[in-house]
Amino acid sequence: MSKIITITFSPCIDKSTSVPVLIPEKKLKCTAPKLEPGGGGINVARAIKKLGGTATAIYAAGGYTGKFFNKLVADEGVPAVIIESENETRENIIVLEESTNQQYRFGMPGTELKEKEWNRFLVAIEEIKDVEFIVASGSLPPGVPADIFARMGAIAKKRSIKFIADTSGDALKYAAHEGAYLLKPNLGELGSLVGKTYLEPGEACPAAKEIIGKGDCEVVVVSMGANGAMLITRDRVMKFLPPEVKRKSTVGAGDSMVAGIVLELSRGKSLEESVQYGVACGTAATINEGTELCRLQDVEKLYTAITAENIDSVKENA
């Protein structure tokens, strides 16, 4: 069994295509669609595979689309524990407008999971042996309680497994309250954890320190898009700035970042090295089209081009 398992309650089939121009009320000719398995934890496991590692994906799938989704996951060589659901697996659509290079992302609502279905996730993580990291990522579909990540965090803590949460809203708050090892919010999500509707980049450090000080987690990695990421622990603050690249798609960039971080941690690398590698992975995902995620050769090139800077936490709090 893999050292890393990923959790996805609301996976989806991502359909990517492009059109010359988006025009309302017109029949538009699309390029041949590319179909890939998606959803937070699924993308993390896929990216880890692309980087030469292995992660076991635990996810729910149902109906005809669920069967096809399972095939897509198997085709990529990602080990899986499949929780069968009564409802169909959802599909999302990503359309690139070629004339402007702008991307339009249509996310369909998650399909409901029954109590007996989401409970199987808890049973699965209790039973899997030799796990060092659990990555819970993505949104929660209808039927799943907001505190599910907190319940998983409690199981992880009991088994001395490091729990990493990358989600939003109440699910993120519950995960933090239980005491995750690492949280990866963006600025908006970080703000919600400290009761603010908006955070400036300079406010990230004190906000993260507040969360860590309450014992809600040990590590906060704040994703900041093209501006890279900030690593904050109780005793260190670092910024990681990637080089400027031509961005083709932002789909899966955050998931690729998480994949790089957890993979390097599982290989015994330091937090600093792991976050720098994660930023390289997230940046690498943006230079590929659709939902292709990151490529190892791109990551290796970008890693050495990232600027890592130690930040004086006193100055940051001033």
C-alpha positions as CSV (number, residue, x, y, z in Angstrom):
1,M,0.0,0.0,0.0
2,S,1.2,3.5,-0.7
3,K,2.5,5.8,2.0
4,I,0.1,8.4,0.8
5,I,-3.7,8.1,0.4
6,T,-5.9,10.8,-1.1
7,I,-9.6,11.4,-0.3
8,T,-12.1,12.6,-2.9
9,F,-15.8,12.8,-2.0
10,S,-16.8,14.6,-5.2
11,P,-14.8,13.4,-8.2
12,C,-15.6,14.3,-11.7
13,I,-14.9,13.6,-15.3
14,D,-13.2,16.7,-16.7
15,K,-14.0,17.4,-20.4
16,S,-11.6,19.9,-22.0
17,T,-12.1,21.5,-25.4
18,S,-11.6,24.8,-27.2
19,V,-13.4,27.1,-29.6
20,P,-12.1,30.0,-31.7
21,V,-14.5,32.5,-30.1
22,L,-17.3,32.1,-27.7
23,I,-20.5,33.6,-29.3
24,P,-23.9,33.4,-27.7
25,E,-26.7,31.7,-29.6
26,K,-24.4,30.2,-32.2
27,K,-23.5,26.6,-32.8
28,L,-19.8,26.5,-32.1
29,K,-17.4,24.0,-33.5
30,C,-15.2,22.5,-30.7
31,T,-12.0,20.7,-30.9
32,A,-12.0,17.0,-30.0
33,P,-12.6,16.8,-26.2
34,K,-10.0,15.4,-23.8
35,L,-11.5,13.4,-21.0
36,E,-9.6,13.0,-17.7
37,P,-10.5,12.0,-14.1
38,G,-10.7,15.0,-11.8
39,G,-11.5,16.2,-8.3
40,G,-9.1,17.4,-5.6
41,G,-7.7,14.1,-4.3
42,I,-7.8,12.4,-7.6
43,N,-5.7,15.2,-9.2
44,V,-3.2,14.9,-6.3
45,A,-2.8,11.2,-6.8
46,R,-2.5,11.6,-10.6
47,A,0.1,14.3,-10.2
48,I,2.1,12.2,-7.7
49,K,2.1,9.4,-10.3
50,K,3.4,11.8,-13.0
51,L,6.2,12.8,-10.6
52,G,7.3,9.2,-10.2
53,G,5.6,8.5,-6.9
54,T,2.5,6.4,-5.8
55,A,-0.6,7.4,-4.0
56,T,-3.7,5.4,-3.4
57,A,-6.9,7.3,-4.3
58,I,-10.0,6.7,-2.2
59,Y,-13.1,8.1,-4.0
60,A,-16.8,7.6,-4.6
61,A,-18.1,6.6,-8.0
62,G,-21.5,5.6,-9.3
63,G,-23.6,5.0,-12.4
64,Y,-22.5,4.8,-16.0
65,T,-20.2,7.8,-15.6
66,G,-18.7,6.3,-12.5
67,K,-17.7,3.1,-14.4
68,F,-16.1,5.3,-17.1
69,F,-14.4,7.3,-14.4
70,N,-12.9,4.2,-12.8
71,K,-11.5,3.2,-16.3
72,L,-9.9,6.7,-16.6
73,V,-8.2,6.3,-13.2
74,A,-7.1,2.8,-14.0
75,D,-5.7,3.8,-17.4
76,E,-3.4,6.3,-15.5
77,G,-2.1,3.6,-13.3
78,V,-3.4,5.2,-10.0
79,P,-4.1,2.6,-7.3
80,A,-7.7,3.1,-6.0
81,V,-10.1,2.1,-3.3
82,I,-13.6,2.8,-4.8
83,I,-16.6,3.5,-2.7
84,E,-19.6,2.6,-4.8
85,S,-22.4,5.2,-4.8
86,E,-26.0,5.1,-5.9
87,N,-25.8,8.4,-7.8
88,E,-23.9,9.2,-11.0
89,T,-20.4,10.6,-10.9
90,R,-20.5,14.3,-12.1
91,E,-18.9,15.8,-15.2
92,N,-17.3,19.2,-15.6
93,I,-16.5,21.2,-18.7
94,I,-13.5,23.4,-19.5
95,V,-13.6,25.5,-22.6
96,L,-10.6,27.5,-23.9
97,E,-11.4,30.5,-26.1
98,E,-8.5,30.5,-28.5
99,S,-8.8,34.1,-29.6
100,T,-8.3,35.5,-26.1
101,N,-6.6,32.5,-24.4
102,Q,-9.2,32.8,-21.7
103,Q,-10.5,29.7,-20.0
104,Y,-14.1,29.1,-19.0
105,R,-14.7,26.4,-16.3
106,F,-18.2,24.9,-15.9
107,G,-18.5,23.0,-12.6
108,M,-21.5,20.8,-12.2
109,P,-23.0,20.3,-8.7
110,G,-21.7,17.3,-6.7
111,T,-24.1,14.3,-6.5
112,E,-25.4,13.2,-3.1
113,L,-23.7,10.6,-1.1
114,K,-25.7,8.6,1.4
115,E,-24.6,8.2,5.0
116,K,-23.7,4.5,4.4
117,E,-21.5,5.7,1.5
118,W,-19.5,8.4,3.2
119,N,-19.1,6.3,6.3
120,R,-17.2,3.8,4.1
121,F,-14.4,6.4,3.7
122,L,-13.9,6.4,7.5
123,V,-13.8,2.6,7.6
124,A,-11.3,2.6,4.7
125,I,-8.8,4.9,6.3
126,E,-9.1,2.9,9.6
127,E,-8.3,-0.3,7.8
128,I,-5.5,0.7,5.4
129,K,-2.1,-0.2,6.7
130,D,1.3,1.5,6.6
131,V,0.0,5.0,5.7
132,E,2.1,8.1,6.6
133,F,0.0,10.8,4.9
134,I,-3.7,11.4,4.3
135,V,-4.5,14.2,1.9
136,A,-8.2,15.3,2.0
137,S,-8.9,17.6,-0.9
138,G,-11.8,19.1,-2.8
139,S,-15.4,20.1,-2.1
140,L,-18.0,18.1,-0.3
141,P,-21.1,16.9,-2.2
142,P,-24.7,17.0,-0.7
143,G,-25.2,14.5,2.1
144,V,-21.7,14.6,3.5
145,P,-21.4,16.4,6.9
146,A,-19.1,19.4,7.0
147,D,-17.1,17.8,9.9
148,I,-16.1,14.8,7.9
149,F,-12.5,16.0,7.5
150,A,-12.4,16.6,11.2
151,R,-13.4,12.9,11.8
152,M,-10.7,11.8,9.4
153,G,-8.2,14.1,11.1
154,A,-9.1,12.4,14.4
155,I,-8.5,9.0,12.9
156,A,-5.2,10.2,11.5
157,K,-4.1,11.6,14.8
158,K,-4.9,8.3,16.6
159,R,-2.8,6.4,14.1
160,S,0.1,8.9,14.0
161,I,-0.6,9.7,10.4
162,K,0.0,13.3,9.1
163,F,-3.3,14.8,7.9
164,I,-3.2,17.4,5.1
165,A,-6.4,19.3,4.2
166,D,-7.0,21.3,1.1
167,T,-10.6,22.4,1.1
168,S,-12.8,25.5,1.8
169,G,-15.7,26.8,3.9
170,D,-16.9,24.9,6.9
171,A,-15.0,21.7,5.9
172,L,-11.7,23.6,6.2
173,K,-12.7,25.1,9.6
174,Y,-13.6,21.7,11.0
175,A,-10.3,20.2,9.6
176,A,-8.4,23.0,11.3
177,H,-10.3,22.7,14.5
178,E,-9.3,19.0,14.8
179,G,-5.6,19.9,14.4
180,A,-4.4,19.0,10.9
181,Y,-0.7,18.6,10.2
182,L,-0.8,21.0,7.2
183,L,-3.4,23.3,5.7
184,K,-3.1,24.7,2.2
185,P,-5.5,27.7,2.0
186,N,-5.5,30.5,-0.5
187,L,-5.7,34.1,0.9
188,G,-9.5,34.0,1.0
189,E,-9.7,30.7,2.7
190,L,-7.1,31.7,5.2
191,G,-9.1,34.8,5.9
192,S,-12.2,32.8,6.7
193,L,-10.3,30.8,9.3
194,V,-9.6,34.0,11.3
195,G,-13.0,35.6,10.7
196,K,-12.0,38.0,7.9
197,T,-13.7,38.4,4.5
198,Y,-10.5,39.6,2.9
199,L,-6.8,39.4,3.5
200,E,-3.9,41.4,2.0
201,P,-0.8,39.3,1.2
202,G,1.0,41.1,4.1
203,E,-1.7,39.8,6.5
204,A,-1.1,36.1,5.6
205,C,1.7,35.6,8.2
206,P,-0.1,36.9,11.3
207,A,-3.3,35.1,10.3
208,A,-1.4,31.8,9.8
209,K,0.5,32.3,13.1
210,E,-2.8,32.8,14.9
211,I,-4.1,29.5,13.5
212,I,-0.9,27.7,14.4
213,G,-0.8,29.3,17.9
214,K,-4.3,27.9,18.6
215,G,-3.0,24.4,17.8
216,D,-5.2,24.1,14.7
217,C,-2.3,22.9,12.6
218,E,1.5,22.7,12.5
219,V,2.1,24.1,9.0
220,V,0.3,26.5,6.8
221,V,1.2,26.8,3.1
222,V,-0.7,29.8,1.6
223,S,-1.1,29.5,-2.2
224,M,-0.9,32.8,-4.0
225,G,-1.3,31.9,-7.6
226,A,1.3,33.4,-9.9
227,N,2.9,34.9,-6.8
228,G,3.9,31.4,-5.6
229,A,3.3,30.5,-1.9
230,M,4.2,31.2,1.6
231,L,5.3,28.6,4.2
232,I,4.5,29.4,7.8
233,T,5.3,27.4,10.9
234,R,5.6,28.4,14.5
235,D,9.2,29.4,14.1
236,R,9.8,30.2,10.4
237,V,8.3,32.1,7.5
238,M,9.4,31.7,3.9
239,K,8.2,33.0,0.5
240,F,8.6,31.0,-2.7
241,L,8.3,33.0,-6.0
242,P,8.2,31.1,-9.3
243,P,9.6,32.5,-12.6
244,E,7.1,34.2,-15.0
245,V,5.6,31.6,-17.4
246,K,3.0,31.6,-20.1
247,R,0.0,30.2,-18.5
248,K,-2.4,28.0,-20.5
249,S,-4.6,26.6,-17.7
250,T,-5.0,26.9,-14.0
251,V,-7.0,23.7,-13.6
252,G,-5.3,21.4,-11.1
253,A,-2.4,23.8,-10.2
254,G,-3.3,23.8,-6.5
255,D,-3.6,20.0,-6.5
256,S,-0.3,19.7,-8.3
257,M,1.3,21.9,-5.6
258,V,-0.1,19.7,-2.8
259,A,1.1,16.6,-4.7
260,G,4.6,17.9,-4.9
261,I,4.7,18.9,-1.2
262,V,3.4,15.6,0.2
263,L,5.5,13.5,-2.2
264,E,8.7,15.2,-1.2
265,L,7.8,15.0,2.5
266,S,7.2,11.3,2.1
267,R,10.7,11.1,0.6
268,G,12.2,12.6,3.7
269,K,12.8,16.1,2.3
270,S,12.6,19.2,4.5
271,L,9.5,21.4,4.6
272,E,11.4,24.1,2.7
273,E,12.5,21.8,0.0
274,S,9.0,20.2,-0.2
275,V,7.2,23.5,-0.5
276,Q,9.6,24.8,-3.2
277,Y,9.0,21.5,-5.1
278,G,5.3,22.0,-4.7
279,V,5.4,25.5,-6.1
280,A,7.4,24.2,-9.1
281,C,4.7,21.5,-9.6
282,G,1.8,24.1,-9.3
283,T,3.6,26.4,-11.8
284,A,4.3,23.5,-14.2
285,A,0.6,22.6,-14.2
286,T,-0.2,26.1,-15.5
287,I,1.9,25.8,-18.7
288,N,-0.1,22.7,-19.9
289,E,-3.5,22.8,-21.4
290,G,-6.7,21.6,-19.9
291,T,-6.4,19.3,-16.9
292,E,-3.1,17.8,-17.8
293,L,-1.5,18.7,-14.5
294,C,2.3,18.9,-14.2
295,R,5.1,17.1,-16.1
296,L,8.2,15.9,-14.3
297,Q,10.6,17.5,-16.8
298,D,9.0,20.9,-16.4
299,V,9.0,20.6,-12.6
300,E,12.7,19.9,-12.5
301,K,13.5,22.9,-14.7
302,L,11.3,25.2,-12.7
303,Y,12.5,24.0,-9.2
304,T,15.9,25.6,-9.6
305,A,14.4,28.9,-11.0
306,I,12.2,29.5,-7.9
307,T,13.3,32.2,-5.5
308,A,13.2,31.2,-1.9
309,E,13.3,34.0,0.7
310,N,13.4,33.9,4.5
311,I,11.0,36.4,5.9
312,D,11.5,38.2,9.3
313,S,8.3,37.2,11.1
314,V,8.5,40.3,13.3
315,K,8.7,42.5,10.3
316,E,5.8,40.6,8.7
317,N,3.7,41.2,11.8
318,A,4.5,44.9,12.0
